[in-house]
């Protein structure tokens, strides 16, 4: 039975991969036919490249592998963001190769807007159809949960709410005799765990979920031994709530499961390479587009105050390495001669033009050169000066873990309203949340939110 379900799940995912691969090409081919009455090779190549890109990005960001654990909205958001990134990569490649003039801008924009609509619609149809089939009992797996405590109830409630996942909880077994016959999570606690095989046979159960606390370690081992001679699928659910391991990941080293307590998806070379590629492409495009603005800003700085145009300051990035972070100078050259002072940005001496570029965050634009060089990323924890790092690492728990990834121009803390003179401890909490839950879709969301914040926010660092 498990093999049948595994095959169904695998088919479901491979259909998604195939459609994601083909849809961008099909859409741009149709647009080429409408616009030119024939299919140009360049559009076909662009469509195939975009299909390969979105499939690869979706695969690496967990769009396919983690579909059971996400809501429909979260899945749709992931695939749309994957498409936007794929489109940007193809358009960026056309600019780099200097062939962008061979493509119609109208086709580019229609392709950008129509493709995600189709990607969304077919996923809604698939998920709705799957939910209806599972609600009718088609493809459902009967499961038994061992342990009627908090962990078991959380798992049962999840399966009950999301029938499309395909798990039907028939009941619980628990060794607390006083719980026998009671109802939790809309299911009955039948008996103690010694009766597992009897109830599994009675209800045609295919999978057993063991949701018992770590204190019952000896009993869990006895249950493993008891079920070792059966053909049941047995899964152990670790008590991640008790040890605050909700966002940890589990890896297997030659058969040994290892929980990453302090880890990040960016420890993967593939993810790091993908993020770096995005940084290079986007920072190159952004610098190309804003170069006229930067020339005007440079002139404004030079005319408003004597001294260099750029302000260089030592900051700390990934691996606690130091680098020179670039900004347009907003202060007189001797403004910080008294030494480093944390916060009080509004009280620092700025030129009139400097106050303007700080308020609008335009002074941050040269940091795209830092991104291109590799010292920073577009998205990541904001870097601090070395003197403050030495101070905060002794005062704020887990502070140094923000240096597990490259520093960023913007980050989760900044788009969450923690800019300027805000609580450093809270900012670090947001940085650590970003580091532990990183994904490409999160980066793109933060970039889009940053644009809105820059336009609306009147505060600046």
Helices and strands as residue ranges (DSSP letters): H 2-36, H 41-60, G 67-69, H 72-96, G 100-102, H 105-135, E 141-146, H 150-161, G 163-165, E 167-173, G 177-179, E 183-184, E 187-191, G 193-195, H 196-202, E 207-210, G 214-216, H 217-227, E 233-236, E 249-253, E 256-260, G 265-267, H 269-304, E 310-316, G 318-320, E 322-328, G 345-347, H 352-359, G 362-364, H 367-373, E 376-379, H 386-392, G 399-404, E 407-410, H 412-415, H 424-436, H 440-456
